[in-house]
Amino acid sequence: MAIIAIDRWYTRIGLPASVLDEYQGTTNALPPNVESMLDIAEDWDADSYGGIAYLTSGIVSGKRHAIDISWDEYYNDAGYGHMPPLNATDFSLRMSYGIAEAVVFAEKNNGGESSLLRGTAIVIPNADNSVRFSLLGRSLAEAWAGDIVVEDDDLNTCFNIQDAFPHNNDQL
């Protein structure tokens, strides 16, 4: 069996890149109150609200505009069956994560603000969270998604991802 551990990596949504300066390469705890960062929220999807919009459906359907800082890390875990064999090209690893989120604005599909959509994301303790890895190629040129990635140009990579994945602009 291969022993695999991928270091914790931090991301942010709807916040300036400088927010991650104190996190990358560390195991720092997430901030206890991301709502204090609402005044620096960036409007990533150009909808006049800070953060990005998440479409929700269920008991209350609508759109949540949120910012967050989160981390993910991946590792073997025999207790949950995540032990890839050597030379595996398709396998899963256990995933741990943390998230600190604040909702900028929440609106129901039929209009008006909704306090029910303002609930923040939570971590489910002891869940079998996992991530699947698959070999996509030995180099960027061979990779299945190689034509999507534009090296050293994150913005064009994002545009290519948007073009490659089905979506409905009317629901954004």
C-alpha positions as CSV (number, residue, x, y, z in Angstrom):
1,M,0.0,0.0,0.0
2,A,1.1,3.5,-0.7
3,I,1.2,6.0,2.1
4,I,-0.1,9.3,0.8
5,A,-0.7,12.6,2.7
6,I,-1.3,15.9,1.0
7,D,-0.6,18.9,3.1
8,R,-3.4,21.2,4.2
9,W,-4.1,23.9,1.7
10,Y,-6.2,27.0,2.3
11,T,-8.5,28.8,0.0
12,R,-10.7,31.8,0.1
13,I,-13.8,32.8,-1.7
14,G,-14.9,36.4,-2.2
15,L,-11.9,37.8,-0.3
16,P,-8.6,39.4,-1.4
17,A,-5.6,37.0,-1.9
18,S,-3.8,38.8,1.0
19,V,-6.3,37.1,3.4
20,L,-4.4,33.8,2.9
21,D,-1.0,35.3,3.7
22,E,-1.1,34.1,7.3
23,Y,-2.4,30.6,6.4
24,Q,-0.7,29.0,3.4
25,G,2.0,26.5,4.6
26,T,0.6,26.4,8.1
27,T,-2.0,24.7,10.2
28,N,-3.3,27.9,11.6
29,A,-6.9,27.8,12.9
30,L,-9.5,29.6,10.8
31,P,-10.7,33.0,12.0
32,P,-13.5,32.7,14.5
33,N,-15.5,35.5,12.9
34,V,-15.4,35.9,9.1
35,E,-18.3,38.3,9.3
36,S,-15.7,40.9,10.4
37,M,-14.3,40.6,6.8
38,L,-17.6,41.5,5.1
39,D,-16.2,45.1,4.5
40,I,-13.4,43.7,2.3
41,A,-15.5,41.2,0.4
42,E,-14.9,41.2,-3.3
43,D,-17.8,40.7,-5.8
44,W,-16.3,37.7,-7.7
45,D,-19.4,37.0,-9.8
46,A,-20.3,40.7,-10.6
47,D,-23.8,40.4,-9.2
48,S,-23.5,43.5,-6.8
49,Y,-23.0,41.4,-3.7
50,G,-19.7,40.4,-2.1
51,G,-18.5,36.8,-2.4
52,I,-20.1,34.4,-4.8
53,A,-23.7,33.2,-5.2
54,Y,-24.7,29.7,-4.3
55,L,-28.0,28.4,-5.6
56,T,-30.0,26.4,-3.1
57,S,-33.1,24.3,-3.3
58,G,-35.2,22.4,-0.8
59,I,-37.5,23.7,2.0
60,V,-36.3,27.2,1.1
61,S,-34.9,27.8,-2.4
62,G,-32.9,30.8,-3.4
63,K,-29.5,32.3,-3.7
64,R,-26.8,32.7,-0.9
65,H,-24.1,35.3,-1.5
66,A,-21.2,34.3,0.8
67,I,-17.5,34.7,1.6
68,D,-15.3,32.0,3.2
69,I,-11.9,30.8,4.2
70,S,-11.4,27.1,4.2
71,W,-8.8,24.3,4.3
72,D,-8.6,20.8,2.9
73,E,-6.1,18.0,3.5
74,Y,-6.1,14.4,2.2
75,Y,-4.6,11.2,3.6
76,N,-4.8,7.4,3.8
77,D,-7.2,6.0,6.4
78,A,-7.5,2.2,6.6
79,G,-10.4,2.5,9.0
80,Y,-12.5,4.1,6.2
81,G,-11.0,1.9,3.3
82,H,-8.9,4.7,1.8
83,M,-5.7,2.8,1.2
84,P,-4.6,3.1,-2.4
85,P,-2.4,0.3,-3.8
86,L,1.0,1.1,-5.3
87,N,0.8,2.4,-8.9
88,A,-2.9,3.1,-8.5
89,T,-4.3,5.4,-11.2
90,D,-7.8,5.8,-9.7
91,F,-8.2,5.9,-5.9
92,S,-9.8,7.8,-3.0
93,L,-8.3,9.4,0.0
94,R,-9.8,10.5,3.3
95,M,-10.5,14.3,3.4
96,S,-10.5,16.6,6.4
97,Y,-11.7,20.2,6.1
98,G,-12.6,23.3,7.9
99,I,-14.6,26.3,6.8
100,A,-15.3,29.7,8.2
101,E,-18.1,31.4,6.2
102,A,-20.2,34.5,6.3
103,V,-23.4,35.2,4.3
104,V,-23.4,38.6,2.7
105,F,-27.0,38.4,1.5
106,A,-29.6,35.6,1.0
107,E,-32.6,35.9,-1.2
108,K,-35.6,33.5,-1.8
109,N,-36.5,32.5,-5.4
110,N,-39.8,34.4,-5.1
111,G,-38.1,37.5,-3.9
112,G,-37.2,39.0,-0.6
113,E,-34.4,38.3,1.9
114,S,-34.4,34.9,3.8
115,S,-33.0,34.4,7.2
116,L,-33.3,30.6,6.7
117,L,-30.7,30.8,3.9
118,R,-28.3,32.7,6.1
119,G,-27.1,29.7,8.0
120,T,-23.4,29.1,7.5
121,A,-21.6,26.0,6.3
122,I,-20.6,23.5,9.0
123,V,-18.2,20.6,9.3
124,I,-19.8,17.2,9.9
125,P,-17.7,15.5,12.5
126,N,-16.5,11.9,11.9
127,A,-18.1,11.7,8.4
128,D,-16.4,9.6,5.7
129,N,-15.4,12.6,3.6
130,S,-13.3,11.5,0.7
131,V,-11.9,12.8,-2.6
132,R,-11.3,10.7,-5.7
133,F,-8.1,11.0,-7.6
134,S,-7.6,9.8,-11.2
135,L,-4.6,9.8,-13.5
136,L,-5.3,12.3,-16.2
137,G,-2.0,12.1,-18.0
138,R,1.8,12.2,-17.4
139,S,2.1,15.8,-18.5
140,L,-0.1,18.8,-19.1
141,A,0.0,18.1,-22.8
142,E,-1.3,14.5,-22.2
143,A,-3.8,15.4,-19.5
144,W,-7.5,15.1,-20.3
145,A,-8.1,18.6,-19.2
146,G,-4.9,19.9,-20.7
147,D,-6.6,22.3,-23.2
148,I,-8.5,23.9,-20.3
149,V,-5.5,24.9,-18.2
150,V,-3.6,28.0,-19.3
151,E,-0.3,28.0,-17.4
152,D,0.4,31.2,-15.5
153,D,-3.0,32.6,-16.5
154,D,-5.6,31.7,-13.8
155,L,-8.3,34.0,-15.3
156,N,-8.2,32.4,-18.7
157,T,-8.2,29.0,-17.0
158,C,-11.4,30.0,-15.2
159,F,-13.0,31.1,-18.4
160,N,-12.1,27.8,-20.1
161,I,-13.6,25.9,-17.1
162,Q,-16.8,27.9,-17.4
163,D,-16.9,27.2,-21.1
164,A,-16.2,23.4,-20.6
165,F,-18.8,22.8,-17.9
166,P,-22.6,22.9,-18.5
167,H,-24.3,25.8,-16.7
168,N,-27.3,28.1,-17.1
169,N,-26.3,31.8,-17.1
170,D,-30.0,32.7,-16.2
171,Q,-29.5,31.0,-12.8
172,L,-26.3,32.7,-11.9
